[in-house]
């Protein structure tokens, strides 16, 4: 789920994730590897239709 992905990103990249509204109910398939840069992960999320705003070390997930 998106929530599980965000929890993993918090651990790997030492960021805080917040949701501007409710947590979107989105499921992902596949694998994430830790050798990807945070920017690379964010690009992949964007391509999956996830909107976000990055403020320093805080990633804010925006509603669709």
Buried (B, 14 or more C-beta within 10 A) or exposed (E): EBBEBBEBBBEBBEBEBEBEEEEBEBEBEEEEEEEBEBEEBBEBBEEEEBEBEEEEEEBBBEEE
